Amino acid sequence: MKKKVLSALLVAAMSATMLAGCTNGSKGDDNVVNIYRCTYNLGNVDQSQVQKVEDAINAALKAKGSNVQVKLNDIVSGEYGNKASLAMASGECDLLWNASWWDSGIGTNDLYANGSAYDLTDIIKGSTLESSMDAGVWEASKYDGKIYFVPVYKESYEGYDLKTPAAVVDKYGWDVSKIKGNSTIQTLKNLEPMLEQLKADGYKYPYTSVTTAMFYRYYIDQFDFFTQNALFAVDRDTNSVINPIQTAEYKEFVTLMSEWAEKGYISQDEVTKATDSNVAQSSDWGFTWWTCVPGDEANTESRDNQDEYVIDGVTGKYMHSTTTLGSCFTVNSSCSEAKAKAAVEFLGYLYTDNEIANLYTFGIEGEDYTIVDGRVNQTSEKYNHAAWESTSVKVLTLTTTEDADKVEQYVQMNGSAATSCAAGFRFDKSPVEAEYTACISIMDEYGYNLENGGFASSAVDATIAEYQSKLDAAGYQKVLAEFQKQYDAWKK
């Protein structure tokens, strides 16, 4: 039934496209690039303002001697996945903003697997776009040694910290510089005296994972979890595929989480998934995880914009197969070569030209933003985008809330990240898709609860055994063997 509905939607989309014909300027004109992108910062899209920005970008491109023109399609986040997927399938979309983590058929793995992404390797070679980013970023973004996706240059690595409200630190007089231990498990255990204080004082969430299974984040020093979950990984020491659930590290982590739950450091709300990102905006929590980003790591007491202390370096920082594609652009494989070249030319301007980048991200000066002491102050309710989903951090004018050395921080942090042994490897789950999907369902039932203290510490061993048994019955060993087969072939 789902396939029939999707087929009907696709037919409808293609029919609408045929009726629209050349009215959008994209179909028969290879120099016009039809762009689809998501609007996160606003609840609605003001089409008239988007048109103003589009006109201004096109005028600027023409003034710079480019024949390329763009058509902007801004779509609110709640509608983006379905609309973008249909536009890619129908050929309406030439240049898509997407990411490795997107579902709805527009994630990088999905677009690569179904042949929807244009092979840009030869087109990018020697271009302005290629020189806008380091070779390591391009390398980690490749699929089978080729460039199908253009990363938005921001933090290109993965790493994790802890954070705690500054008011809480000041209240108790904690020395947060002493929290970091010589391993993840030691760092977490160093929190226990503080968690006990919070619990005794009635804090509801001494520690919160914000409904996140954290093993595959906290243990990236030991493993490359190339599926972004704790089911499959590469052991960094042996450079081979392993089952993380059967490691000593997994047992030690889930045991600690069970003990924390028994002591009242973790709320039952974590298991029932009653917590969400709003918890971190309250005054009822003590510690949570934090993604390493430049600016938080100048020292162990650097504060972010929410007035919190960041405990740096719970894990190291690694550039791997998904980190560079947390925000990216994809050229539709249905495009002509001329159209693909036009898209790459536009991205070259977007990533290197301050005027084009500011227009695309911030909109029209005086309408969507003002300049205050040389900085951008975004004030518009009609047009408002962020750097992370728009363009390279290197080219944009800084906003009023950003550090003066933001660009240098990003370049330094990206340059210091270690390249994972599995960087560039992409698992094709199609040979074992049914088994893989079944394993994910079981992980959602057992793995999440284990990693959030949902079982008694005395039951951890038995629960892990039951978890593994359920996985094996669903075909886990077959999927694991397929991972190993593909990874061994990739290494050769």
Buried (B, 14 or more C-beta within 10 A) or exposed (E): EEEEEBEEBBEEBBEEBEEEEEEBBBBEBBBBBBBBBBBBEBEEBBEEBBEBBBBBBBEBBEEEEBEBBBBBBBBBEEEBBBBBBBBBBBBBBBBBBBBBEBEBBBBBBBBBBEEBBBBBEEBBEEBBBBEBBBEBBBBBBBBEEEBBBBBBBBBBBBBBBBBBBBEBBEEBEBEBEEBBBEBBBEBBBBBBEBBBBBBEEEBBBBBBBBBBBBBBBBBBBBBBBBBEBBBBBBBBEEEBBBBBBEBEBBBBBBBBBBBBBEBBBBBEBBBEEEBEEEBBEEEBBBBBBBEBBBBBBEEBBEBBEEEBBBBBBBBBBBBBBBBBBBBBBBBBBBBEEEBBBBBBBBBBBBBBBEBBBBBBBBBBBEBBBBEEEEBBEBEBEBBBBBBBBBBBBBBBBBBBEBEEBBBEBBBEBBEEBBBBBBBBBBBBBEEBEEBBEBBBEBBEEBBBBBBBBBBEBEEBEEBBEEBBEBBBEBBBEBBBEBBBEBBEEBEE
